[in-house]
């Protein structure tokens, strides 16, 4: 388990300072504890969050979006026709609703099964967040800086408190 302090401190230490996203119950502890010195812009759709953070990235800010895995479907076009082609890095923090073998609402079942294969098909590198979050974030940041591409960190229920 990671505390929200460790979560936000790790992001700040690497210079992440611009965030957007769409609420999800898994993200509640994170979104309820955004530090006052960081900018978080709530979005009504995941593609809007990606657009705002992509613009921030183009102005040399390190940005991240917070979305549910169902929202991954809503950003595929923007990722494939903008971020991946034009090398615009954004950290994708994606909640894993409908994880196989973990009880959840039925509307999450399909995306829960196909999220990782979708990321593989899009060639978006990812890690599943665990207690090594600071190291996982450094890994993601290094790829974003070197390759100029989006990278995903997958977050399961209860990992951040």
TORFITOR-107877 format. One record per residue: residue number from 0; residue in one letter; x, y, z of N, C-alpha, C, O in turn. Coordinates in steps of 0.001 Angstrom, whole numbers, plus 500000, padded with zeros to 6 digits. Each point is the difference from the previous one (the first is absolute). Example, Ala and Ser with C-alpha at 12.3 -4.5 7.8 and 13.67 -1.06 7.14 Angstrom:
num; residuo; n.X; n.Y; n.Z; ca.X; ca.Y; ca.Z; c.X; c.Y; c.Z; o.X; o.Y; o.Z
0; A; 513190; 494310; 507800; 499110; 501190; 500000; 500900; 501200; 500000; 501036; 499981; 500665;
1; S; 498614; 501069; 498615; 500820; 501190; 500060; 499230; 501090; 500730; 500509; 501108; 500169;
! end
This chain:
num; residuo; n.X; n.Y; n.Z; ca.X; ca.Y; ca.Z; c.X; c.Y; c.Z; o.X; o.Y; o.Z
0; X; 500839; 498817; 500000; 499161; 501183; 500000; 500889; 501254; 500000; 501057; 500039; 500630;
1; X; 498482; 500966; 498653; 500717; 501268; 499890; 499128; 501089; 500613; 498788; 500016; 499788;
2; X; 501810; 500877; 500959; 499228; 501121; 500525; 499878; 501074; 498908; 500801; 500050; 499067;
3; X; 498194; 500791; 501071; 499850; 501091; 499034; 501199; 500949; 500070; 500382; 500590; 498990;
4; X; 500209; 499557; 502194; 501202; 500849; 500119; 501153; 499460; 499161; 500669; 500763; 499303;
5; X; 499567; 497933; 500760; 501060; 499382; 499200; 499660; 500142; 498518; 500876; 500284; 499183;
6; X; 497871; 499521; 500477; 499565; 500110; 498613; 500321; 501387; 499440; 500690; 500129; 498989;
7; X; 498803; 500897; 501679; 500189; 501370; 499509; 501453; 500455; 500119; 500503; 500679; 499104;
8; X; 500179; 498964; 501980; 501407; 500389; 500163; 500866; 499403; 498898; 500925; 500652; 499515;
9; X; 498780; 498107; 500087; 500756; 499357; 498931; 499809; 500740; 498680; 500958; 500209; 499256;
10; X; 497813; 500184; 500457; 499721; 500753; 498769; 500700; 501359; 500024; 500627; 500403; 499021;
11; X; 499258; 500291; 502102; 500621; 501330; 500111; 501519; 499910; 499876; 500617; 500846; 499352;
12; X; 499989; 498144; 501256; 501457; 499836; 499971; 500517; 499892; 498568; 501104; 500455; 499701;
13; X; 498097; 498940; 499408; 500405; 499842; 498603; 499529; 501160; 499121; 500210; 499988; 498787;
14; X; 499152; 501013; 501826; 499617; 501184; 499248; 498621; 499955; 499364; 499663; 500888; 499217;
15; X; 499532; 498107; 501096; 498628; 499988; 499487; 499231; 501103; 500709; 500014; 500085; 501228;
16; X; 499317; 500757; 497999; 499338; 501157; 500617; 498671; 500378; 499351; 499422; 501034; 500335;
17; X; 500090; 498143; 498745; 498756; 500325; 499298; 499194; 498717; 499837; 500505; 498998; 499494;
18; X; 498234; 501043; 500940; 499192; 498788; 500042; 498566; 500283; 499560; 499483; 501103; 500176;
19; X; 499900; 497887; 499256; 498587; 500070; 499653; 499450; 498579; 500099; 500759; 499032; 500054;
20; X; 497944; 500858; 499968; 499436; 498661; 500054; 498518; 499983; 500245; 499343; 501029; 500153;
21; X; 500154; 497738; 499876; 498584; 499728; 500218; 499902; 499149; 501265; 500731; 499019; 500137;
22; X; 498380; 501338; 500786; 499919; 499278; 501273; 499686; 498509; 499855; 499315; 499574; 499070;
23; X; 501198; 499665; 501861; 499739; 498568; 500147; 500155; 499707; 501487; 500831; 500616; 500667;
24; X; 498386; 498459; 499853; 500075; 499717; 501439; 501400; 499569; 500422; 500415; 500293; 501122;
25; X; 500319; 499023; 498013; 501366; 499595; 500343; 500900; 501217; 500144; 500956; 499980; 500775;
26; X; 498744; 501075; 498484; 500809; 501218; 500029; 499623; 500958; 501128; 500676; 501010; 500201;
27; X; 498270; 498693; 500528; 499496; 500927; 501023; 501078; 500487; 500969; 500102; 501206; 500222;
28; X; 500709; 497903; 500366; 501018; 500512; 500932; 501010; 500929; 499318; 500478; 500958; 500608;
29; X; 499839; 498755; 498144; 500965; 500818; 499267; 499402; 501362; 499670; 500605; 501035; 500278;
30; X; 498219; 498959; 499134; 499392; 501258; 499557; 499530; 500869; 501168; 499863; 501215; 499861;
31; X; 499894; 498163; 501275; 499616; 500776; 501183; 501204; 500579; 500740; 499837; 500693; 501004;
32; X; 501372; 499025; 498503; 501193; 500462; 500720; 500999; 500717; 499085; 501195; 500040; 500292;
33; X; 498316; 500522; 498610; 500909; 500712; 499097; 500640; 501159; 500763; 499289; 500843; 500549;
34; X; 502044; 499210; 499493; 500671; 501099; 500706; 499648; 501359; 499386; 499803; 500116; 498790;
35; X; 500123; 500881; 502044; 499594; 501343; 499580; 500952; 500613; 498975; 499597; 500864; 499221;
36; X; 501665; 498696; 500773; 500967; 500572; 499070; 500024; 499298; 498634; 500844; 500311; 499160;
37; X; 498235; 498746; 500619; 499892; 499319; 498713; 498679; 500355; 499333; 499003; 500268; 500670;
38; X; 501005; 499729; 498021; 498795; 500346; 499251; 499294; 498735; 499537; 500562; 499199; 499253;
39; X; 498200; 500629; 501199; 499145; 498891; 499560; 498752; 500598; 499372; 499291; 500782; 500633;
40; X; 500444; 498850; 498124; 498821; 500485; 499284; 499054; 498824; 499799; 500308; 499093; 499226;
41; X; 498539; 500900; 501459; 499038; 498914; 499789; 499483; 500021; 498566; 499848; 501065; 499402;
42; X; 499888; 497765; 500057; 499494; 499894; 498635; 498703; 499197; 499991; 499774; 499152; 500863;
43; X; 499388; 501127; 498157; 498745; 499260; 499878; 500171; 498765; 499118; 499181; 499082; 500038;
44; X; 501881; 500904; 499176; 500313; 498856; 499143; 501510; 499777; 500003; 500788; 500930; 500170;
45; X; 499581; 497827; 499639; 501407; 499636; 500024; 500783; 500634; 498849; 501155; 500388; 500177;
46; X; 498224; 499717; 498649; 500719; 500606; 498880; 500251; 501485; 500242; 500993; 500548; 499520;
47; X; 498121; 500098; 501214; 500238; 501397; 500381; 501188; 500095; 500954; 500841; 500888; 499859;
48; X; 499227; 498207; 501103; 501130; 499979; 500941; 501304; 499775; 499254; 501003; 500654; 500285;
49; X; 498988; 498417; 498755; 501210; 499734; 499227; 500393; 501222; 499170; 501184; 500316; 499880;
50; X; 497831; 500366; 499550; 500288; 501198; 499212; 500632; 501101; 500827; 500975; 500621; 499578;
51; X; 498472; 499620; 501597; 500528; 501042; 500883; 501429; 499656; 500427; 500881; 500860; 499983;
52; X; 499343; 497886; 500396; 501339; 499600; 500448; 500992; 499930; 498844; 501192; 500237; 500198;
53; X; 498341; 499443; 498612; 500880; 500009; 498829; 500456; 501423; 499707; 501167; 500231; 499683;
54; X; 497909; 500720; 500422; 500365; 501405; 499824; 501014; 500442; 501035; 500944; 500724; 499681;
55; X; 498866; 498845; 501558; 500960; 500330; 501054; 501363; 499390; 499681; 501034; 500638; 500197;
56; X; 498961; 498135; 499313; 501255; 499341; 499631; 500718; 500767; 498900; 501224; 500127; 500027;
57; X; 498026; 500382; 499009; 500598; 500782; 498917; 500616; 501303; 500506; 500873; 500574; 499348;
58; X; 498669; 499890; 501817; 500581; 501213; 500578; 501015; 499649; 501098; 500255; 500789; 500910;
59; X; 500317; 498000; 498975; 501077; 499527; 500877; 499595; 499769; 501445; 500832; 500111; 500900;
60; X; 497907; 499571; 499333; 499578; 499568; 501322; 499920; 498478; 499994; 499690; 499392; 498976;
61; X; 500590; 500004; 502161; 499808; 498562; 500129; 498578; 499788; 500490; 499611; 500482; 501064;
62; X; 499619; 498785; 498136; 498581; 499874; 500309; 499573; 498541; 500109; 500651; 499090; 499487;
63; X; 498227; 500731; 501203; 499425; 498665; 500169; 498487; 500104; 499990; 499421; 500977; 500476;
64; X; 499948; 497986; 498967; 498550; 499912; 500080; 499636; 498838; 500916; 500719; 499006; 500093;
65; X; 498153; 501147; 500574; 499448; 498975; 500874; 498677; 499555; 499393; 499056; 500784; 499902;
66; X; 500885; 497943; 499690; 498786; 499499; 499351; 499711; 498575; 500452; 500874; 499291; 500499;
67; X; 497879; 500317; 499311; 499581; 498621; 500193; 500324; 499239; 498717; 500079; 500604; 498930;
68; X; 500106; 498098; 501159; 500351; 499264; 498786; 498907; 500061; 498934; 500305; 499858; 498816;
69; X; 498456; 500345; 501555; 498955; 500178; 498973; 500303; 501242; 499165; 499650; 500051; 498821;
70; X; 500993; 500945; 501776; 500374; 501214; 499292; 501140; 499797; 499022; 500218; 500837; 499124;
71; X; 500522; 498053; 501013; 501042; 499710; 499023; 499383; 499915; 498607; 500591; 500458; 499022;
72; X; 498219; 498953; 500898; 499311; 499931; 498710; 499698; 501371; 499432; 499991; 500178; 498782;
73; X; 499762; 500792; 502081; 499678; 501356; 499557; 501207; 500791; 499519; 499838; 501039; 499360;
74; X; 501372; 498487; 500937; 501187; 500765; 499592; 500833; 499318; 498918; 501033; 500528; 499589;
75; X; 498530; 498311; 499950; 500800; 499268; 499016; 500263; 500843; 498752; 501135; 500041; 499526;
76; X; 497860; 500625; 499936; 500212; 500787; 498788; 501009; 501120; 500241; 500903; 500207; 499190;
77; X; 498947; 500513; 501918; 500942; 501086; 500290; 501417; 499455; 500197; 500968; 500609; 499545;
78; X; 499153; 498257; 501127; 501320; 499407; 500196; 500641; 499609; 498667; 501173; 500281; 499758;
79; X; 498037; 499064; 499379; 500569; 499469; 498753; 500189; 501062; 498927; 500894; 499875; 499163;
80; X; 498288; 501161; 500845; 500109; 500999; 498928; 500714; 501274; 500448; 500215; 500908; 499198;
81; X; 500151; 499158; 502078; 500668; 501210; 500487; 501222; 499660; 500848; 501134; 500182; 499556;
82; X; 498644; 499330; 501648; 501102; 499785; 500942; 501067; 499042; 499491; 501192; 500293; 500093;
83; X; 498394; 498574; 499374; 500978; 499008; 499560; 500709; 500428; 498713; 501200; 499765; 499850;
84; X; 498079; 500852; 499233; 500603; 500434; 498737; 500937; 501189; 500209; 501112; 500023; 499472;
85; X; 498433; 500954; 501294; 500776; 501237; 500166; 500896; 500002; 501236; 500589; 501020; 500356;
86; X; 499502; 497808; 500296; 500917; 499836; 501132; 499721; 501006; 501121; 500862; 500792; 500382;
87; X; 497909; 499148; 500129; 499590; 500889; 501089; 499791; 499152; 501254; 499003; 499287; 500107;
88; X; 501930; 500787; 500838; 499913; 499161; 501191; 498986; 500522; 501017; 499949; 501192; 500304;
89; X; 499266; 497898; 500200; 499077; 500257; 501109; 499969; 498717; 500832; 499913; 498901; 499453;
90; X; 500158; 501246; 501863; 499874; 498840; 500882; 498521; 499648; 500112; 499175; 500847; 500340;
91; X; 500498; 497893; 499370; 498630; 499516; 500104; 499868; 499188; 501280; 500541; 498898; 500089;
92; X; 498757; 501622; 500893; 499728; 499247; 501228; 498600; 499440; 499825; 499015; 500738; 500026;
93; X; 500905; 497941; 499794; 498747; 499346; 499616; 499571; 499034; 501101; 500777; 499142; 500420;
94; X; 497988; 501000; 500041; 499491; 499059; 501000; 499575; 498708; 499315; 499519; 500006; 498867;
95; X; 500667; 498894; 501841; 499654; 498694; 499445; 498681; 499523; 500582; 499968; 499230; 500960;
96; X; 498947; 501241; 498444; 498672; 499492; 500353; 499774; 498720; 499199; 500471; 499880; 498868;
97; X; 498816; 499173; 501713; 499704; 498745; 499313; 501198; 499093; 499843; 500051; 499180; 499083;
98; X; 500917; 500965; 501808; 501164; 499123; 499944; 499543; 498542; 500101; 499230; 499663; 500900;
99; X; 501225; 499476; 498203; 499577; 498601; 500054; 500226; 499378; 501379; 501079; 500117; 500582;
100; X; 497896; 499229; 499918; 500073; 499347; 501300; 499678; 500894; 501181; 499959; 499527; 501136;
101; X; 499808; 501768; 498619; 499668; 500937; 501074; 498558; 500469; 499778; 499696; 500577; 498956;
102; X; 499412; 499182; 502016; 498604; 500397; 499816; 499861; 501508; 499755; 500621; 500811; 500687;
103; X; 498564; 499544; 498335; 499748; 501394; 499650; 498661; 500041; 499269; 499397; 498960; 499735;
104; X; 500150; 502227; 499946; 498748; 500143; 499253; 500169; 499389; 498607; 501078; 500099; 499414;
105; X; 497869; 499271; 500048; 500122; 499289; 498723; 500417; 500886; 498821; 500593; 499507; 499040;
106; X; 499106; 501784; 501023; 500375; 500870; 498878; 501507; 500178; 499864; 500472; 500549; 499004;
107; X; 500287; 498991; 501990; 501454; 500118; 499947; 500694; 498721; 499507; 501205; 500004; 499751;
108; X; 498035; 498909; 500112; 500598; 498695; 499688; 500807; 499986; 498706; 501142; 499540; 499990;
109; X; 498283; 500955; 498928; 500685; 499898; 498704; 501265; 500842; 499987; 501067; 499498; 499647;
110; X; 498838; 501773; 500731; 501195; 500842; 499976; 501021; 499498; 501002; 501201; 500134; 499767;
111; X; 498357; 499295; 501336; 500932; 499423; 500958; 500847; 498899; 499383; 501177; 499858; 500331;
112; X; 498222; 499356; 498763; 500727; 498917; 499333; 500903; 500494; 498879; 501058; 499421; 499756;
113; X; 498534; 501645; 499560; 500721; 500397; 498779; 500922; 501203; 500166; 500707; 500360; 499059;
114; X; 499300; 500268; 502111; 500813; 501205; 500176; 501481; 499755; 499701; 500595; 500729; 499205;
115; X; 499996; 498271; 501412; 501431; 499753; 499785; 500293; 499613; 498547; 500972; 500500; 499433;
116; X; 498222; 498626; 499941; 500229; 499729; 498576; 499864; 501251; 499119; 500725; 500132; 499014;
117; X; 498370; 500777; 501319; 499878; 501239; 499233; 501282; 500817; 500123; 500516; 500501; 499001;
118; X; 499994; 499633; 502209; 501257; 500733; 500191; 501139; 499337; 499235; 500849; 500684; 499427;
119; X; 499172; 497976; 500562; 501022; 499275; 499239; 499878; 500289; 498506; 501003; 500261; 499336;
120; X; 497784; 499695; 500134; 499770; 500265; 498574; 500440; 501413; 499645; 500592; 500219; 498943;
121; X; 499123; 500742; 501933; 500383; 501393; 499753; 501487; 500240; 500266; 500512; 501094; 499759;
122; X; 500173; 497881; 500737; 501413; 500078; 500358; 500273; 501078; 501049; 501029; 500675; 499979;
123; X; 498005; 499460; 500943; 500165; 500908; 501136; 500546; 499164; 501156; 499356; 499054; 500453;
124; X; 501820; 501302; 500011; 500621; 499275; 501097; 499240; 500301; 501284; 499493; 501105; 500193;
125; X; 500436; 497897; 500680; 499247; 500171; 501240; 500571; 499131; 501110; 500704; 499019; 499764;
126; X; 498965; 501381; 501441; 500264; 499199; 501195; 498763; 500099; 500890; 499256; 500979; 499949;
127; X; 500545; 498003; 500853; 498914; 499999; 500974; 500585; 500522; 501311; 500945; 499430; 500546;
128; X; 498480; 501656; 499944; 500513; 500662; 501201; 499936; 499065; 501209; 498993; 499336; 500246;
129; X; 502104; 500634; 500490; 500045; 499286; 501274; 500821; 500832; 500986; 500165; 501205; 499810;
130; X; 500342; 498162; 501229; 500755; 500734; 501018; 501277; 500640; 499454; 500600; 500839; 500671;
131; X; 499817; 498781; 498137; 501191; 500568; 499372; 499650; 501205; 499121; 500733; 500321; 499064;
132; X; 498159; 500337; 501235; 499536; 501107; 499161; 501081; 501031; 499689; 500125; 500381; 498836;
133; X; 500659; 500095; 502123; 501017; 500990; 499644; 500945; 499507; 498893; 500343; 500764; 499098;
134; X; 500078; 497969; 500965; 500874; 499441; 498964; 499244; 499807; 498692; 500559; 500212; 498924;
135; X; 498186; 499392; 501160; 499197; 499831; 498789; 499788; 501343; 499308; 500002; 500082; 498771;
136; X; 499818; 500948; 502013; 499825; 501335; 499437; 501292; 500482; 499340; 499953; 500622; 498939;
137; X; 501183; 499103; 501667; 501283; 500351; 499383; 500142; 499275; 498664; 500429; 500596; 499012;
138; X; 499214; 498122; 500953; 500025; 499216; 498758; 499139; 500673; 498928; 500446; 500196; 498869;
139; X; 498321; 500155; 501495; 499086; 500639; 499049; 500549; 501341; 499523; 499952; 500312; 498810;
140; X; 500563; 500470; 502118; 500537; 501315; 499662; 501183; 499891; 499041; 500108; 500782; 499055;
141; X; 500774; 498258; 501183; 501159; 499814; 499119; 499564; 499678; 498574; 500579; 500511; 499042;
142; X; 498406; 498648; 500816; 499488; 499666; 498665; 499357; 501227; 499356; 500223; 500279; 498821;
143; X; 498981; 500451; 501955; 499342; 501190; 499466; 501021; 501024; 499513; 499823; 500604; 498942;
144; X; 501236; 499589; 501823; 501027; 500980; 499634; 500804; 499522; 498792; 500246; 500770; 499071;
145; X; 500159; 497974; 500942; 500865; 499469; 498941; 499234; 499779; 498690; 500461; 500402; 498931;
146; X; 498371; 498960; 501158; 499281; 499591; 498794; 498893; 500970; 499586; 499479; 499913; 498888;
147; X; 500165; 501009; 502006; 498933; 500985; 499722; 498676; 499309; 499647; 499375; 500308; 498985;
148; X; 500219; 498767; 501860; 498742; 499276; 499786; 499224; 499907; 501312; 500576; 500118; 501082;
149; X; 498115; 499668; 498812; 499221; 499734; 501211; 500426; 498671; 500633; 500383; 499060; 499304;
150; X; 499542; 500884; 502007; 500281; 498787; 500767; 498861; 499852; 501001; 499482; 500993; 500512;
151; X; 500130; 497764; 499766; 498876; 499759; 500907; 500456; 499352; 501307; 500855; 499115; 500016;
152; X; 498553; 501348; 501060; 500118; 499345; 501298; 498595; 499579; 500399; 499098; 500832; 500096;
153; X; 500722; 497887; 500135; 498692; 499427; 500309; 499856; 499934; 501517; 500900; 499549; 500708;
154; X; 497947; 500910; 499772; 499780; 500019; 501448; 498777; 499154; 500354; 498917; 500169; 499440;
155; X; 501292; 498918; 501504; 498931; 499113; 500463; 499342; 500601; 501244; 500563; 500867; 500669;
156; X; 498261; 498657; 499611; 499251; 500399; 501185; 500839; 499783; 501261; 500583; 498932; 500187;
157; X; 499475; 502097; 500682; 500645; 499879; 501295; 501506; 500172; 500019; 500604; 499925; 501070;
158; X; 500025; 500304; 497783; 501455; 500145; 499972; 500435; 501344; 500581; 501033; 500088; 500664;
159; X; 498181; 500951; 499087; 500305; 501316; 500565; 498951; 500328; 501049; 498801; 499939; 499731;
160; X; 501652; 500405; 501454; 499091; 500348; 501108; 500367; 501361; 500548; 499362; 500482; 500935;
! end
